[in-house]
Amino acid sequence: MILVLGKHGQLSQEFQAINTEEAIYISSKELDLKNIDSIYPLLKRYTPKILINFTAYNFVDDAEVDEGNVLINSLAIREMAKYCAANKIMLVHISSDYVFDGFKGQYDERDTPNPINAYGRAKLDGENHITQICNQYLILRTSWLYSLYGNNFLTKVIAMQESTESLKGADDLIGSPTSAKSLAHAVHHVICLSNEMQINYGTYHFSNEGEVSKYIFMKKILEELCIIKGGHPRDISVAKNADFKMAAKRPYNTSLKSNKFSENFKYKIPSWDQELKLIMEKI
């Protein structure tokens, strides 16, 4: 049995749609990750063979001052790692491209993390808890996760098509947009493999192939939207990240290379634009 944390998040919803394994999905109402002392006792109620953590604190600007960032992205992960180590089960955890400083882009797993904001530091701390405590783990760093579920970059940009506000996109923020569906399928693939063979545990990057600026990503979303629904995409002005005056620093280029995942798990990863087109066709 698989225990999945983060029942109502975009990753969990995509995973539930394809998962063929017996699983229990836990929501934040059932487990408040800010209440650190409650985590281990709740996990002990179950006897899963795999624990999947799809939860995260994702408010990058608020993370500069909100202790929830450290509680959820770091200290809660430590408790999960303790439980998995004590019970000899596999932990699957989703981490972030923001563990890197963004100076080079196209990061692979050999590159040294160097986060430049509080969110990235907490995510890296969470990773370190796992690597120091667990033997059986899969850390998947991803980039610019989106879906048609909930509040994320894709749904925000779609809403902008009907907005009267002027649109601006940063051309100096670069990443590898990744659909939640694509990542959920990858997680499911590895779990199925683990039922058949001994897999190589460790830290992996998983993003849709390629890199793009926020500005071009916005343009592509609106173009695909208008192909599907008709009309003309709204004009978007080129801007710089500094123009948005956000509380947290953003790394310039955190695009990822996912070759290690593809090679280890014999998995073909689609490009970001191919995947975006497939997701948009479901609107």
HELIX and SHEET records of a PDB file:
HELIX    1   1 GLN A   10  ILE A   18  1                                   9    
HELIX    2   2 ILE A   36  SER A   38  5                                   3    
HELIX    3   3 ILE A   39  LYS A   44  1                                   6    
HELIX    4   4 ASP A   62  GLU A   64  5                                   3    
HELIX    5   5 GLY A   68  VAL A   70  1                                   3    
HELIX    6   6 LEU A   71  LEU A   75  3                                   5    
HELIX    7   7 ALA A   76  ASN A   87  1                                  12    
HELIX    8   8 ASP A   97  VAL A   99  5                                   3    
HELIX    9   9 ALA A  118  ILE A  133  1                                  16    
HELIX   10  10 PHE A  153  MET A  160  1                                   8    
HELIX   11  11 ALA A  180  GLU A  196  1                                  17    
HELIX   12  12 LYS A  214  LYS A  229  1                                  16    
HELIX   13  13 ASN A  241  PHE A  244  5                                   4    
HELIX   14  14 ASN A  259  PHE A  265  1                                   7    
HELIX   15  15 TRP A  272  MET A  280  1                                   9    
SHEET    1   A 6 ALA A  23  ILE A  26  0                                        
SHEET    2   A 6 ILE A   2  LEU A   5  1                                        
SHEET    3   A 6 ILE A  50  ASN A  53  1                                        
SHEET    4   A 6 MET A  90  SER A  96  1                                        
SHEET    5   A 6 TYR A 137  THR A 142  1                                        
SHEET    6   A 6 GLY A 202  HIS A 205  1                                        
SHEET    1   B 2 LEU A 145  TYR A 146  0                                        
SHEET    2   B 2 THR A 178  SER A 179  1                                        
SHEET    1   C 2 LEU A 167  ALA A 170  0                                        
SHEET    2   C 2 ILE A 236  ALA A 239  1                                        
SHEET    1   D 2 ILE A 174  GLY A 175  0                                        
SHEET    2   D 2 VAL A 212  SER A 213 -1                                        
END                                                                             
